[in-house]
């Protein structure tokens, strides 16, 4: 899979609730600092658990609104904004910011090496 397809595939898989396909996008040694978790997910089992818990939210969807990509020595850095929506008594919209680091794992092609996501702060 090419780099430009990784984030599109990630969004599609999350919106369909396809945990197995999302986990396959990550390197076996990836680190995920998720929007909805306090722990560092640093192995495939923890990444799978994170997405299983996330996808338990009713009608969960994500939409990328801004992606900025740069490449350094074959490693891609993709940062920007996306928004999660789900039902929790009523419709919830949660704007978040992200950074994905995507690299080529030789035989396996490009994989997500690192993913950090956090809620966009509000003005107080």
Secondary structure, 3 states (H helix, E strand, C coil): CCHHHHHHHHHHHHHHCCHHHHHHCEEEEEEEECCCCCCCECCHHHHHHHHHHHCCCEEEEEEEEEEEEEEECCEEEEEEEEEEEEECCCEEEEEEEEEEEEEECHHHCEEEEEEEEEECCCCC
